[in-house]
């Protein structure tokens, strides 16, 4: 469990004296702690940005070859200098002033960088516009440091896809243990924060793409309630499930990021007494298959109980019919939404439809060398969101997952919330 950390320590030691001193001060720091250092003059946004850029230079495509970052924003240092000037003139705009963050490379930024979703077919997708979620981070004073690697097409190209791999970015590696998965699809957004490439990041999730990589890389990740954040400017899979979401080192960091994205203060809810009297449903899923995880989960439940919560064991619902209905819905929404996104893309992008992407992949050895594109093919054969099949599958998925799923579990036992392990240990 130490090989990844050893690489990180060696990489830091190889830096210049100034870089090593900065590493001592800035490594593994929370957004909250960094903001305090910025406010009291112990560091600057420029120094902080330079530290993270050194980390990327040392470890992303050399040393441990983490492949967490696809592209660095060439304007990052200019943004940092502007943040320092703004702080001196008017004070910080908020808790993200001068804080460098990374953005998953299926989210548009106005910087001169393409939004590729990890696909070689999308390298011409330079939109020169911020997705609303990125614009909100900039308005809060955050510095957009670069774009992160991901499971190509947010892991919606093949049922045999390699989690964390893209043709553009290669394979994202877990910085703690290099031979274990970083998970996906927001693999680079998680590994980048864990490796001190940035203080926080933005990922996206349709089905586990924030929570799994956050879990594998020792972070906190949040998939917000659908609709809390705008979907515009993000390469889509399915509008009924897609959302951006923050990743950070702690619950407080994620609350700060989400606050910047919504204009609300979520720190007010971080009250240690908040669980007193709450009824929590405990889901076990595959209990007994991972003894170490079972021990950690049992200890976590004990902490919830000690915080005043009442724990109630809840039977796990049958997930197979939910997943069958969900998959059909995703296939139909993907075709309609991706075609709409591509048709409005810059003229520099040659692929204008899902069918064009399928043809590109067939002609590109780098795209199909590890796995196929059967989900692309299945989606292209659907009638899209105007069909009765889509209406039926969407209605069934919502019925099974909502009324007969989460809503039923909460209602039957009069529960306030549910708790479950996020994932197994990194495979």
FIMAR-109522 format. One record per residue (C-alpha): y, z, x; residue in three letters. Coordinates in steps of 0.2 Angstrom, whole numbers. Each point is the difference from the previous one (the first is absolute). Example, Ala and Ser with C-alpha at 12.3 -4.5 7.8 and 13.67 -1.06 7.14 Angstrom:
FIMAR-109522
      c2      c3      c1   residu
     -22      39      62      Ala
      17      -3       6      Ser
***
This chain:
FIMAR-109522
      c2      c3      c1   residu
       0       0       0      Unk
      12      -1      15      Unk
      -1     -17       7      Unk
      15      -7     -10      Unk
      11      15       4      Unk
      -4      -1      18      Unk
       6     -18       0      Unk
      16       6      -8      Unk
       3      13      13      Unk
      -3     -12      14      Unk
      12     -12      -7      Unk
      14      13      -2      Unk
      -3       6      18      Unk
       2     -18       7      Unk
      18      -1      -8      Unk
      15       2      10      Unk
       7      18       3      Unk
      13      -2     -14      Unk
     -14      -7     -11      Unk
     -11      15       4      Unk
      14      12      -4      Unk
       3      -8     -16      Unk
     -18       0      -5      Unk
       0      19       4      Unk
      14       3     -13      Unk
      -4     -14     -13      Unk
     -19      -1      -1      Unk
      -9       5     -16      Unk
      17       5      -8      Unk
       2       0     -19      Unk
      15      -9      -8      Unk
       7      17      -4      Unk
       0       6      18      Unk
       6     -17       7      Unk
      15       1     -13      Unk
       4      17       7      Unk
       0      -6      18      Unk
      11     -15      -5      Unk
      12      12     -10      Unk
       2      13      14      Unk
       3     -14      14      Unk
     -17       3       9      Unk
      -4     -19      -2      Unk
       8     -16      -8      Unk
      -7     -13     -11      Unk
       1     -12      16      Unk
     -11      12      10      Unk
     -12       3     -14      Unk
      -2     -19      -3      Unk
      -2      -3      19      Unk
     -14      13       1      Unk
     -10      -8     -14      Unk
       3     -17       7      Unk
      -7       6      17      Unk
     -15       7     -10      Unk
      -3     -17      -8      Unk
       2      -9      17      Unk
     -12      12       9      Unk
     -14       1     -13      Unk
       1     -14     -13      Unk
      -6     -15      10      Unk
      -5       9      16      Unk
      -8      16       4      Unk
     -10       5     -15      Unk
       5     -17      -9      Unk
       3       9     -17      Unk
       6     -16      -8      Unk
      10      10     -13      Unk
      16     -10       1      Unk
       1     -19      -3      Unk
      18      -2       5      Unk
      15      11       6      Unk
      17      -3      -9      Unk
      11      -7      14      Unk
      15       8      -9      Unk
      -7      18       0      Unk
      11       6      15      Unk
      15      -8      -8      Unk
      -4      10     -17      Unk
      -2      16      11      Unk
      17      -2       8      Unk
       8      -3     -17      Unk
      -9      15      -7      Unk
       7      11      14      Unk
      17      -7      -3      Unk
      -1       4     -18      Unk
      -6      18       3      Unk
      15       3      12      Unk
      12      -7     -13      Unk
      -7       6     -16      Unk
     -15      11       3      Unk
     -18      -4      -6      Unk
      -2     -10     -16      Unk
     -16      11      -3      Unk
     -16       6       8      Unk
      -5     -17       6      Unk
      16      -4      10      Unk
      -5      -7      17      Unk
     -19       2      -4      Unk
     -10     -16       6      Unk
     -13      -5     -13      Unk
     -14     -14       0      Unk
      -3     -12     -14      Unk
     -16      -8      -5      Unk
       0     -18       3      Unk
      -2      -5     -18      Unk
      17       7      -4      Unk
      15     -11       3      Unk
      14       5      11      Unk
      17      -9       4      Unk
      -4       1      18      Unk
      -4     -17       9      Unk
     -19       4      -2      Unk
     -13      -8     -11      Unk
      -9       9     -14      Unk
     -18      -6       3      Unk
     -12      11      -9      Unk
     -10      -2      16      Unk
      -3     -18      -3      Unk
       4     -15      12      Unk
       4     -10     -15      Unk
      15      11      -4      Unk
       9       0      17      Unk
      13     -11      -7      Unk
       4      13     -13      Unk
      17       6       7      Unk
      10       5     -16      Unk
      15       8       8      Unk
       0      13     -14      Unk
      -4      18      -3      Unk
     -13       5     -13      Unk
       9      13     -11      Unk
     -10      14       8      Unk
       5      -5      17      Unk
      18      -2      -5      Unk
       0      18      -7      Unk
      -7       6      17      Unk
      15      -9       9      Unk
      12       7     -12      Unk
      -6      18       4      Unk
       3      -3      18      Unk
     -18      -4       6      Unk
      -2     -13      15      Unk
     -13     -14      -4      Unk
     -10       0      16      Unk
     -12     -14      -3      Unk
     -15      -6     -11      Unk
     -17       7       0      Unk
     -17      -7       1      Unk
     -12       0     -16      Unk
     -16      -5      -7      Unk
       4     -19      -3      Unk
       6      -3     -17      Unk
       0      19      -3      Unk
     -19      -2       0      Unk
      -1     -12     -14      Unk
      -8     -15       8      Unk
     -19       4       2      Unk
     -12      14      -5      Unk
      -6       0      18      Unk
      18       2       8      Unk
       2      11      15      Unk
      11      14      -4      Unk
      16       0      10      Unk
      -2     -18       7      Unk
      11     -15      -2      Unk
       1     -17       8      Unk
      18       3       5      Unk
      -2      18       6      Unk
     -18       2       6      Unk
      -9      16      -4      Unk
      10      16      -2      Unk
      -8      15      10      Unk
       0      18      -5      Unk
      11       9      14      Unk
     -10      16      -1      Unk
     -18      -8       2      Unk
       1     -18       6      Unk
     -17      -5      -6      Unk
       3       7     -18      Unk
       9     -10     -14      Unk
      18       2      -4      Unk
      -5      -5     -18      Unk
      11     -12     -10      Unk
       9      -9      -6      Unk
      15      10       6      Unk
      -9       3      17      Unk
      15      -4      11      Unk
      12      11     -10      Unk
     -12      15       2      Unk
      -5      -3      18      Unk
      18      -4       5      Unk
       6      17      -6      Unk
     -15       9       7      Unk
       3      -8      17      Unk
      18       5       0      Unk
       6     -18      -2      Unk
      12       6     -14      Unk
       4      16     -10      Unk
      -6      -7     -16      Unk
      -5     -16      -9      Unk
      -2     -10     -15      Unk
     -17      -7      -6      Unk
      -6      -7     -16      Unk
     -15       4     -11      Unk
      -9      -9     -14      Unk
     -16      10       2      Unk
      -1      13      14      Unk
      11     -10      13      Unk
      12      15       3      Unk
     -11      15      -3      Unk
     -15      -6      11      Unk
       9      -5      16      Unk
      11      16      -2      Unk
     -16      10      -1      Unk
      -8      -8      15      Unk
      15       2      11      Unk
       4      18      -4      Unk
      15      -4     -11      Unk
       7       3     -17      Unk
       1     -15     -11      Unk
       6      -2     -18      Unk
      -4     -14     -12      Unk
      15       3     -13      Unk
      -2      -1     -18      Unk
       0     -19      -5      Unk
      18      -5      -4      Unk
       9      13      10      Unk
       4     -12      13      Unk
       4     -19      -2      Unk
     -13     -13       4      Unk
      12     -14       5      Unk
      -1      -7      17      Unk
     -18       5       3      Unk
     -14     -12       2      Unk
     -10       4     -16      Unk
     -18       3      -5      Unk
       2       7     -17      Unk
      15       6     -10      Unk
     -10      13      -9      Unk
      -5       9      16      Unk
      12      -5      14      Unk
      13      12       7      Unk
       8       4      17      Unk
      -1      18       6      Unk
       4      11      14      Unk
     -10       7      15      Unk
       5      15      11      Unk
      -6      14      10      Unk
       2      13     -14      Unk
       3       2     -18      Unk
      18       4       3      Unk
       2     -16      10      Unk
      -7     -10     -14      Unk
      11       9     -13      Unk
      15      -5      11      Unk
      -5     -18       1      Unk
      -4      -1     -19      Unk
      17       8      -3      Unk
       8     -14       9      Unk
      -9     -13      -9      Unk
       4       8     -17      Unk
      16       9       2      Unk
      -8      16      -5      Unk
      -3      17       9      Unk
     -18       3       0      Unk
       1      14      13      Unk
       5      12     -15      Unk
     -18      -2      -6      Unk
      -7       7      17      Unk
      -2      17      -6      Unk
     -15      11       6      Unk
      -1       9     -17      Unk
      -1     -16     -10      Unk
     -19       1      -2      Unk
       0      17      -8      Unk
      -8      -1     -17      Unk
      -4     -18       2      Unk
     -17      -7      -6      Unk
      -8     -12      13      Unk
     -15     -11      -4      Unk
     -11      -1      16      Unk
      -9     -17       2      Unk
     -14      -1      13      Unk
      -5     -18       1      Unk
     -13      -2      13      Unk
      -2      18       4      Unk
     -14       4      13      Unk
       1     -17       9      Unk
      13       6      12      Unk
      -3      19       5      Unk
      16       1      11      Unk
      11      -7     -13      Unk
      -8      12     -13      Unk
       5      15      11      Unk
      18      -6       1      Unk
       1      -3     -18      Unk
      -7      17      -4      Unk
      13       8      11      Unk
      14     -10      -9      Unk
      -6       5     -17      Unk
       0      18       6      Unk
      18      -2       5      Unk
       4      -7     -17      Unk
      -8      15      -8      Unk
       9      12      11      Unk
      16      -8      -5      Unk
      -3       5     -18      Unk
      -9     -15      -7      Unk
     -15       0     -12      Unk
     -13     -12       6      Unk
     -12      -8     -13      Unk
     -14     -11       5      Unk
       1     -18      -8      Unk
     -14     -12      -1      Unk
       4     -17       9      Unk
       2     -14     -12      Unk
     -11     -16       2      Unk
      11     -11      11      Unk
     -11     -16      -1      Unk
       7      -7     -17      Unk
      18       5       5      Unk
      -2     -10      16      Unk
      -8     -15      -8      Unk
      15      -2     -13      Unk
      12       4      14      Unk
      -7     -14      11      Unk
       2     -13     -13      Unk
      18       5      -4      Unk
       4       0      18      Unk
      -7     -18       3      Unk
      10      -7     -15      Unk
      16       9       4      Unk
      -1      -5      19      Unk
       0     -19      -4      Unk
      14       1     -12      Unk
      11      11      10      Unk
      -3      -7      18      Unk
       3     -18      -7      Unk
      17       6      -7      Unk
       4       9      17      Unk
      -4     -15      10      Unk
       9     -13     -11      Unk
      16      10       3      Unk
      -3       2      19      Unk
      12      -8      13      Unk
      -3     -18       3      Unk
      -6       4      17      Unk
     -16       6      -8      Unk
     -12     -14      -2      Unk
     -13       9     -11      Unk
       7       0     -18      Unk
     -15       5     -10      Unk
     -17      10       2      Unk
      -9     -17       1      Unk
      11      -5      15      Unk
      -5      17       8      Unk
     -18      -4      -3      Unk
       2     -17       9      Unk
       9       8      14      Unk
     -13      12       4      Unk
     -14     -13      -1      Unk
      10      -9      14      Unk
       4      15      10      Unk
     -15       7      11      Unk
      10      16       4      Unk
       1       4     -19      Unk
     -18      -1      -4      Unk
      -9       5      16      Unk
      -5      18      -6      Unk
      -1      -2     -19      Unk
       3     -12     -14      Unk
      12      -2     -15      Unk
     -11       3     -15      Unk
      13      10      -9      Unk
      12     -14       2      Unk
     -12     -12      -7      Unk
      -5      11     -15      Unk
      18       3      -4      Unk
       5     -19       1      Unk
     -14      -3     -13      Unk
       8      11     -13      Unk
      12      -5     -13      Unk
      13      13       6      Unk
       9      12     -11      Unk
       2     -11     -15      Unk
     -18       0      -5      Unk
     -10      11     -12      Unk
     -12       5      14      Unk
      15       8       8      Unk
       6       9     -15      Unk
     -17       6      -4      Unk
      -4       6      18      Unk
      17       9       2      Unk
      -2       9     -17      Unk
     -17       6       5      Unk
       5       6      17      Unk
      14      10      -7      Unk
     -11       7     -14      Unk
     -13       5      13      Unk
      12       7      13      Unk
      13       8     -11      Unk
      -6       6     -17      Unk
     -18       2       5      Unk
       4       4      18      Unk
      14      10       7      Unk
       8       5     -17      Unk
     -17       6      -7      Unk
      -4      10      15      Unk
      17       9      -1      Unk
      -1       2     -19      Unk
     -17       7      -2      Unk
       2      14      12      Unk
      19       3      -3      Unk
       3      -5      19      Unk
      17      -2       9      Unk
      -7     -11      14      Unk
     -16      -6       8      Unk
      -5       2      19      Unk
     -13     -10      10      Unk
      -3      -4      18      Unk
       9     -16       4      Unk
     -13      -8      11      Unk
     -14       3      12      Unk
       3       3      18      Unk
       5     -16      10      Unk
     -15     -11       2      Unk
***
